[in-house]
Amino acid sequence: MTNTLPCALDDHALQQLLDEDVRFGDLTTESLGIENQPGTIRFFARDPMTVCCSEEAARLLTLCGAEAKVRTPSGTPAETGTLLLEATGTAGALHRAWKTAQTLMEWSSGVASSAAEIVASARRADPHALVAGTRKNTPGTRRLTTKAFRAGGAVMHRLGLSETLLVFAEHRLFLDREDPKETLARLRRMCPEKRVVVEVSTHAEALAWADCDVLQLEKFTPDGVAEVVAALAAAGSAALVAAAGGVHAGSAEDYVRAGARLLVTSAPHFAKPRDVQVRFTADGAEAP
């Protein structure tokens, strides 16, 4: 994936990230008296990765007064040693943005790389399989995690409670054993432009809610998914089957081969960051 992905955060939000680290100035750089010395900073992929947030990192540097250029856009696979971003400016500007920009790229590229691995696994079974990221992000990071999932070739399952109809067991608990057909009919009357998604955790529940639009199978094994797919076909159900819970790069292919056409995953939210190496130069001499 190499399509340009715009910044997920505006300047105000980016400035808030900087303010966490440098609200009262950079004591070391200023005390050394080097803040006005010219220099260059370059960011390289230390690990193979799917790059994310190089645009935000460049903007952080720009907000600090440097001139930054993205060399590897978000969504691009990068091998070890790939130049991701470089900027020129004063030592003060470069040091103010350095760690925030580096950490943001490392964390978001970890999410993007994990998503890309799951997408690759799923598409070994079906090139049209979709991987969707859940909203189980660390609070306050949804814009960034949404960009990271997209950079990895995934889509978002739902961006918030206002967006989609997704009926959990925790909702059904309050329905006083209402017949599933009545529940589905009521939802379609209330939200005629929305597809109805229902999450189930047993084979029996799957058959009871087979008239929904998307049947989300929570923590089923691939064999369990295959059994539900066969039973739905025998019953004439047109519900699209989604697998959720336990979906990761090692299992995605098996779930798709079992008949799931949508894989819902939270795994990338907890991915290990990918290392980004930073190199400074001052007056033509590279820092150790």
C-alpha positions as CSV (number, residue, x, y, z in Angstrom):
1,M,0.0,0.0,0.0
2,T,1.6,3.3,-1.0
3,N,-1.4,5.7,-1.3
4,T,-0.8,8.9,0.6
5,L,-2.3,9.0,4.1
6,P,-2.8,12.5,5.5
7,C,-1.8,13.5,9.0
8,A,-4.2,12.0,11.6
9,L,-3.6,14.9,14.0
10,D,-3.9,18.6,13.4
11,D,-1.3,21.1,14.5
12,H,-3.0,21.7,17.8
13,A,-2.9,18.0,18.7
14,L,0.7,17.7,17.6
15,Q,1.6,20.8,19.7
16,Q,0.1,19.1,22.7
17,L,2.4,16.1,22.1
18,L,5.4,18.4,22.0
19,D,4.2,20.3,25.1
20,E,4.3,17.0,27.1
21,D,8.0,16.9,26.6
22,V,9.2,20.5,26.1
23,R,6.7,22.8,27.7
24,F,9.4,24.7,29.6
25,G,12.2,24.4,27.1
26,D,15.1,22.0,26.6
27,L,17.3,22.6,29.6
28,T,20.3,20.6,28.4
29,T,20.5,22.0,24.8
30,E,20.0,25.6,26.1
31,S,22.5,25.2,29.0
32,L,25.1,23.9,26.6
33,G,24.6,27.0,24.4
34,I,24.2,25.0,21.2
35,E,20.5,25.7,20.4
36,N,21.4,27.9,17.4
37,Q,24.0,25.5,15.8
38,P,22.8,24.2,12.4
39,G,22.3,20.4,12.0
40,T,20.5,17.6,10.3
41,I,18.5,14.7,11.8
42,R,17.7,11.5,9.9
43,F,15.3,8.7,10.9
44,F,16.0,5.2,9.6
45,A,14.2,1.9,9.9
46,R,16.2,-0.3,12.3
47,D,13.6,-3.1,11.9
48,P,11.7,-4.2,8.8
49,M,8.4,-2.5,9.1
50,T,5.3,-1.0,7.5
51,V,5.9,2.7,8.0
52,C,3.4,4.9,9.8
53,C,3.2,8.5,10.9
54,S,6.3,9.8,9.1
55,E,4.0,12.7,8.0
56,E,3.2,13.5,11.7
57,A,6.8,13.2,12.6
58,A,7.8,15.7,9.9
59,R,5.1,18.1,11.0
60,L,6.4,17.9,14.6
61,L,9.8,19.0,13.3
62,T,8.3,21.8,11.2
63,L,6.4,23.1,14.2
64,C,9.7,23.3,16.1
65,G,11.2,25.4,13.3
66,A,13.0,22.8,11.2
67,E,12.6,22.0,7.5
68,A,11.5,18.4,7.2
69,K,11.0,16.0,4.3
70,V,9.2,12.7,4.3
71,R,11.3,10.1,2.5
72,T,9.1,7.1,3.1
73,P,5.3,7.7,3.4
74,S,3.0,5.9,5.7
75,G,1.8,2.5,4.3
76,T,5.1,1.7,2.7
77,P,7.0,-1.5,3.5
78,A,10.5,-0.6,4.6
79,E,13.6,-2.8,5.0
80,T,16.3,-2.3,7.6
81,G,18.3,0.9,6.9
82,T,15.5,2.6,4.9
83,L,15.6,6.4,5.3
84,L,12.2,7.4,6.6
85,L,12.5,11.1,7.3
86,E,15.1,13.9,7.4
87,A,15.1,17.5,8.6
88,T,17.5,20.4,8.8
89,G,17.4,23.2,11.3
90,T,19.0,24.4,14.5
91,A,20.1,22.0,17.2
92,G,17.4,23.5,19.4
93,A,14.6,22.7,16.9
94,L,15.9,19.2,16.1
95,H,16.3,18.2,19.8
96,R,12.8,19.6,20.7
97,A,11.1,17.3,18.2
98,W,13.5,14.3,18.2
99,K,12.1,11.9,20.8
100,T,8.4,12.7,20.2
101,A,8.8,12.2,16.5
102,Q,10.8,9.0,16.9
103,T,8.5,7.4,19.5
104,L,5.4,8.2,17.5
105,M,6.8,6.5,14.4
106,E,8.0,3.5,16.4
107,W,4.7,2.9,18.1
108,S,2.4,3.5,15.1
109,S,4.6,1.5,12.8
110,G,4.3,-1.4,15.2
111,V,0.5,-1.2,14.9
112,A,0.7,-0.9,11.1
113,S,3.2,-3.7,10.7
114,S,1.1,-6.1,12.8
115,A,-2.0,-5.2,10.7
116,A,-0.1,-5.7,7.5
117,E,1.0,-9.2,8.7
118,I,-2.5,-10.2,9.5
119,V,-3.7,-8.9,6.1
120,A,-1.0,-10.8,4.3
121,S,-1.9,-14.0,6.1
122,A,-5.7,-13.6,5.4
123,R,-5.0,-12.9,1.7
124,R,-3.0,-16.0,1.2
125,A,-6.4,-17.8,1.5
126,D,-8.5,-15.2,-0.3
127,P,-7.1,-12.1,-2.0
128,H,-10.4,-10.3,-1.2
129,A,-10.5,-11.1,2.5
130,L,-10.9,-8.1,4.8
131,V,-9.2,-7.4,8.1
132,A,-10.9,-4.9,10.4
133,G,-9.4,-3.3,13.4
134,T,-11.5,-2.9,16.6
135,R,-12.0,0.2,18.6
136,K,-10.1,-1.4,21.5
137,N,-7.4,1.3,21.3
138,T,-5.7,3.0,24.2
139,P,-8.0,5.9,25.0
140,G,-7.0,9.0,23.2
141,T,-5.1,7.3,20.3
142,R,-8.0,6.4,18.0
143,R,-7.1,8.8,15.2
144,L,-3.5,7.4,15.2
145,T,-4.5,3.8,15.4
146,T,-7.0,4.2,12.6
147,K,-4.3,5.6,10.4
148,A,-2.0,2.7,11.4
149,F,-4.5,0.1,10.6
150,R,-5.1,1.7,7.2
151,A,-1.4,1.9,6.6
152,G,-1.2,-1.8,7.1
153,G,-4.0,-2.4,4.6
154,A,-6.8,-3.1,7.0
155,V,-10.1,-1.3,7.5
156,M,-11.8,-0.2,10.7
157,H,-14.5,-2.4,12.2
158,R,-16.3,0.6,13.8
159,L,-14.9,4.0,14.8
160,G,-17.4,4.5,17.6
161,L,-20.8,3.6,19.1
162,S,-22.6,6.1,16.9
163,E,-21.5,4.5,13.6
164,T,-22.8,0.9,13.4
165,L,-25.3,-1.6,14.8
166,L,-23.5,-4.3,16.7
167,V,-25.6,-6.4,19.1
168,F,-23.6,-8.1,21.8
169,A,-24.8,-10.6,24.4
170,E,-24.6,-7.7,26.8
171,H,-27.4,-6.0,24.8
172,R,-29.5,-9.1,24.5
173,L,-29.4,-9.5,28.3
174,F,-31.8,-6.6,28.5
175,L,-34.2,-7.8,25.8
176,D,-36.2,-10.1,28.1
177,R,-35.8,-13.1,25.8
178,E,-37.3,-11.3,22.8
179,D,-37.4,-13.4,19.7
180,P,-34.4,-12.7,17.4
181,K,-36.6,-12.1,14.4
182,E,-38.5,-9.3,16.3
183,T,-35.2,-7.7,17.4
184,L,-33.8,-7.7,13.9
185,A,-37.1,-6.3,12.5
186,R,-37.1,-3.5,15.0
187,L,-33.5,-2.6,14.3
188,R,-34.2,-2.5,10.6
189,R,-37.2,-0.2,11.1
190,M,-35.2,2.1,13.3
191,C,-32.0,2.2,11.1
192,P,-33.1,1.2,7.6
193,E,-29.8,2.3,6.1
194,K,-27.6,0.2,8.5
195,R,-26.6,-3.4,8.3
196,V,-27.2,-5.4,11.5
197,V,-24.2,-7.1,13.0
198,V,-24.7,-9.7,15.8
199,E,-21.9,-11.2,17.9
200,V,-22.5,-14.8,19.1
201,S,-20.3,-17.2,21.0
202,T,-22.0,-20.6,20.4
203,H,-23.1,-22.6,17.4
204,A,-26.7,-22.5,18.7
205,E,-26.6,-18.7,19.0
206,A,-25.3,-18.4,15.4
207,L,-28.3,-20.4,14.1
208,A,-30.7,-18.3,16.2
209,W,-29.4,-15.1,14.7
210,A,-28.8,-16.3,11.2
211,D,-31.2,-13.7,9.7
212,C,-28.8,-10.8,10.6
213,D,-26.6,-9.2,7.9
214,V,-23.3,-10.0,9.5
215,L,-22.8,-12.8,12.0
216,Q,-19.7,-12.1,14.2
217,L,-18.3,-15.3,15.7
218,E,-16.5,-14.5,18.9
219,K,-13.6,-16.8,19.9
220,F,-14.6,-19.7,17.6
221,T,-11.9,-22.0,16.4
222,P,-11.4,-22.2,12.6
223,D,-13.1,-25.6,12.7
224,G,-16.0,-24.0,14.6
225,V,-16.3,-21.3,12.0
226,A,-16.4,-23.9,9.2
227,E,-19.2,-25.7,11.0
228,V,-21.3,-22.5,11.3
229,V,-20.6,-21.6,7.6
230,A,-21.9,-25.0,6.5
231,A,-24.9,-24.8,8.8
232,L,-25.8,-21.3,7.5
233,A,-25.6,-22.5,3.9
234,A,-27.8,-25.4,4.7
235,A,-30.3,-23.0,6.3
236,G,-30.3,-20.6,3.3
237,S,-28.8,-17.8,5.3
238,A,-27.1,-15.0,3.4
239,A,-25.3,-13.6,6.5
240,L,-21.7,-12.7,6.0
241,V,-19.5,-14.5,8.5
242,A,-16.9,-12.5,10.5
243,A,-14.4,-14.1,12.9
244,A,-13.5,-12.2,16.0
245,G,-11.3,-13.0,18.9
246,G,-8.0,-15.0,18.5
247,V,-7.3,-13.4,15.1
248,H,-3.6,-12.8,14.5
249,A,-1.0,-13.3,11.8
250,G,-0.7,-17.0,12.8
251,S,-4.4,-17.7,12.5
252,A,-5.8,-15.4,9.9
253,E,-5.3,-17.7,6.9
254,D,-7.0,-20.6,8.7
255,Y,-10.0,-18.4,9.6
256,V,-10.4,-17.3,6.0
257,R,-10.1,-20.9,4.7
258,A,-12.8,-21.9,7.1
259,G,-15.2,-19.4,5.4
260,A,-14.9,-16.1,7.3
261,R,-14.9,-13.2,4.9
262,L,-14.2,-10.6,7.5
263,L,-11.6,-10.9,10.3
264,V,-12.0,-8.6,13.3
265,T,-8.9,-8.1,15.3
266,S,-7.5,-6.1,18.3
267,A,-4.0,-7.7,18.1
268,P,-2.3,-4.7,16.4
269,H,-3.3,-2.4,19.2
270,F,-0.9,-4.4,21.4
271,A,1.9,-4.9,18.9
272,K,5.6,-4.3,19.8
273,P,6.9,-1.0,18.4
274,R,9.3,-1.1,15.5
275,D,12.7,0.4,16.1
276,V,13.6,3.7,14.4
277,Q,17.2,4.7,14.4
278,V,18.0,8.4,14.7
279,R,21.2,10.0,13.4
280,F,22.3,13.6,13.9
281,T,24.9,15.5,12.0
282,A,26.4,18.8,13.0
283,D,28.7,20.9,10.8
284,G,29.1,17.9,8.5
285,A,30.2,15.5,11.3
286,E,27.9,12.7,12.3
287,A,27.3,12.3,16.0
288,P,28.4,9.1,17.7
